[in-house]
């Protein structure tokens, strides 16, 4: 029979982080074959080839060794400088003797929730830019691009994996880099189908929505939510889900706990759903979701005019039935928040 090590190298990228002395450190698990120093490897998601400079294990201190065999976990250093090249779940194989098929289950992380981040003081823009670049070094699932708003000045449009991710990044920017931030309403990616040329636009920012006469339909992302709650809060939780345009799929009990499955539009969840769920259930309900796909929705852009001028930072995309009510709520809040002037706003 063939020896264990005559098999082709097949290994899994478990994690990666940026080290200021070594560049990117990659944590790997060898499934078949072996990883040796000075070996040329290939990352299968982007077909890039690298030479291994260092192989090691944590004992718990890092300790250099010559090779990692089948079934072992260790780290390799290949001189990669950017973290975005090393995606968790990727397959690493031998560049000179590659495998045909990568290991199953790899999905690149895609940002789901988008939000504008602006410094309250425009002189802190450079500080915010540096802070985002530093956080990006150790978090490749986070994306950002420059954006300017007539009301808020220069800032960034950032993409996050979810609401918790958004919260962590904004908290870290405020604490570690000492920046005071204004965040716009979190939104999701909509697919806008145009009438003229059947083009589909991926829309993140409500201010770049085309004219309604050119729109054939708009699709929005939906999620499958699982909510586990003590049964005394069940009625109020079902009411919130219905208010958020939810469709009930399932309701089961285990003891005095109810397990609710709902389909919900993601844009209803990113705003205040989690906070309301926690406050209604005194913190007992837990919430988990996975994205299921896109469905057509009756969506409109809600714009707010301040002193006769549209403020792009306040624009949101919202379901037609809620537009009137939400618009009124925003205006009532703004009426108190905007300082009084001697002219009409």
N, C-alpha and C positions, 0 to 999 in steps of 0.2 A: 504493500500500500504506500501511497505517496506520503512523504513526511509533511508535518503540519506547515513547515515554513516554505515548502516549494509552491504553496498556493499564491495566487496573485494578491497583492496588497489591496485590502478593502477596509477603510476605517471611517469613523464617524466624527464630524466636528461637533464637539459637545458645547464648547463655550470659547469666547475669545475676549481679550481685553488689551488695552493699550498701556504699555510700560514706557516711560520716557527715556529709559536707557536702551531697551531691547527692541522697541517697536511693538508690533502686535504679537502677543503670546497666545498660542492656540492650544486648547485642551482637546486631546483626541482619544477616542476609544478604538483600539485595533480589533476588528472583527475577524479578518483572515490575514495571513502573511505577517510581515514584520516591517517596522519603520526603523531605518538606520540613519546615522549622521551622514551628511554629504550626498544623500539620495535625492534624486529629482522627483518631485511629486506634482500631481495635477489636482486642482480643485474643479470638481465636475460641473458646478453651477455656472462658472464663467470661463471654463477651459484655460485658466491661467496656470503657468508652470513656475515652480519655485525650487530652490535648492535648500535642503534642511541644514541650518547652521548649528543647531543645538537640539539634543533630545534629552528629556529629563523626567523625573517623577517628583511628587511632593511627599515628603516623609515625616512631618508636615513641611519642613523647609525644602526649598527646591534643591534637587540633587541631580547632577548631570550623569547620564548613563549612555551606553553605546547604542542600544536598540530597545524598541518596545515590541514584544511578541503578541501573538493572537490572544485576545481576552484581556489585555492590560490597558490601563488608562495612564496617560502621562501628558507632558506638554512638548510642543515643538516650537522652534523659533526659526522663521524663514526670511527675516528681513522685510516683511510686508510692513508698510508704513500707514496704510489706511484701513480702518476697521471694517468699512463697508464691503471690502472684498471677501471677508471671512464671515459667511452666513451660518448661523447655528442650524445644525441638521444637514449640512452639506456633506458630500462624500469625497474623501481624499483617496486617490489611487496612485500607483507608480506610473510616472510619465512615460517610461520606456516600455512598460508592459500593462497598458490600461485595461480596465474592465469595461464591458459593454454597457451595463445598466447600473445607475447609481442605487444606493440603498433607498427603500421606499419611505414615504412619509414626509419628504422635505417640501415645505411650503415657505417661500420668502415672506417676511413680515411686511405687511402693507399698512400704511397709516389709514385710519378709519375716521378719526375725528379731527377737524381742522379749526384753527382758532388764530386770530391775529394777536400778536404781542407787541405792545408799544411802550416805550419808556415814558413815564409821566413828565420827566424833564428831558427835552430833546437833546441836551448836551451828553446824555448817557447812552446815545445810540451806539457809539463805538464800543462802549463797555458791554452792552447787550450783545453786540455782534461777536465779540471775543468770548463772552460767556457761553453763547450758543455753540460756537465752534469747539470749545473745550468739552461741553457736555456731549457733543456729537462724537468726539473721539472714543468715548466708552459706551455709546448707545447708538448702534447703527439703525435701529428701527425708527429713530426720530428724524424728521426731515424739516427743513426750513428754507424759505426763499424771501428775498427782500420785498417789501410792499410799502406803498406810500398812501396815506389817506389825507384828504383835504382837511379833516377835522383833527386828526391825531398826529399828523406829521409822518416821520419815517419810522418804520417798524418791520416786523417779519410775519409772514404767514407760515404757521407751523403745523405739521401733521403729527398726530399721536396715535398710538394703538388703541386708546380708550380714554375714559375720563380720569381714571386713577393715574395713568401715565401723564396726562396733561397737568394734573394737580402736582405731581412729584416734580416735574420739570419747572413749573412756575415757582414752586416753593424753593427749589434749589437755586434758581436764578436770583430770587429775592434774598435768600440767606447767605449763600456762598459768594455771590458777586455784588451784593449790596445794591440791587437795582430796584427801584419802585416801578411796578408794571401796571399797565392797563390792559386787560384782556377783553377782546370782543366776544360776542355770543358764540359758543362753539357750534360748528355746523358739520355736515357730512358731505360726501361727494354725491352729486346728483348727475344722472345721465339725461342730457337734454337732446331730444330728437328734433332736428330742424325740418321744416316743410320743404324748403327750396331744393336742397341737394341731398336729403336723407343722411346728412352727417350727424354723428353723435358727439356731443361735446361733454367732456367730464368737467363739471362745474363745482369748484370749491368755494369760490368767493361770490356771494350774492350780487355784488356790484357789477360783475361782468356778465350778468344774465342778458341774453339777447332780447330783442323786442318781442312781446307776446304774440304778435301777428306772424312771427317767423317760427313759432314753436308748435310742433305737431303734438308732442307729449313729453312729460317729464317723468322719469323713473327715479324712485328713491330706494335706498337700502333698507331691508327688513331684517329683524333678528328673531331668533327663537329664545325666549327668556324662560328660565326656570327659577321660580320663587319658592323658597321653603319658609313656612311661617307657622307659628302657633295658631290653632284654628279660630281663636277669639278675634283675630285681626283680619280674618279672611274676607268678610264683606267689604271693609274699607279698601282692601288691596284690590279686589276685583273692580271696585268703582274707579280707582285710579287707572287701572289698565284699560277700562272702557273709555275713560276720559281721554286717554292717549291713543285712541283708535285701535285698541288691541283686539285680537281675535283669540278666543280661548280654544286651546287644543285639548287640554287634559286636566283633570283634577283628581289626585289620589290622596289617600290618608295613610300615614304610618303612626299609630298611636294617636296622640293629640296634635300631631303636626300635619299640616296640609302641604302637598307639593303641587304647585300650579304651573302649568305650561301655557305660555302665551306667545302669539306672534305679534310683534310690535314694530312700528316704523322707528328706525334708529334715531331720526332727528327729534322724535318726541322724548327719547330716553336720555339724550346727551345733555339736556338742559337742566331739569330739576327732579327727574324721576327718582333717582337714588336717594336724594335727601328727603323727598316726601315719603318714600317707602319706609325709610328708617324712622322718621318722626311719627308716622302713623302706627308703626309696630313697636314703638318704644325701643328700637334698636335690635329687635329679635329676628326680623325677617332677613334672609340672605338671598342674594340675587346673582345669577350667573347668566351669561348670554353667549350665543354664537351667531355669526352672520349667516343668513340663509340665501340671500340673493336680492335682486332688484324687482320691484313691482311698480306698475304705473300708478301715479297719484295725482289728485286734483290740487296741484301746488301753485302758489303765486308768490311773487316777490313783494314783501312788505317794506316800503321805504318810509323814512321819517324825515320831514322837512323841519329844520330849525331856522327861524327867521327867513322863511321862504326858500332856503337852499337845502337840497338833499344831502344828508350826512351819510356817507357810505358805510361808516363803522357801525351805524345803527340798523342797516338793512339786513333783513333775514328772509329766508325762504320758508314758507309756512303753508299749512293746509288751508284751502279757501274758507272752510267753515270757521276757522279760529282767527282769521286775519283781523276782522273787525274788533273782536274782543281784546286780542293781544295788543292791537294798535292803540286802543283806548287806554289800556293799562300802562303802556310805555309812556304815552303822552301825559297821563296823570302823574307818573313818577317824575318825568322830566320837568313838568310845571313847577314842582317843588325843588328839584335839584339845581335847575339853572338859576343863577342869581338874577334878581329883578333888574330890569332896565327901564329907561324912560321911553322906550319905543316898543312896538308890538313884536313878540317873537312868534 
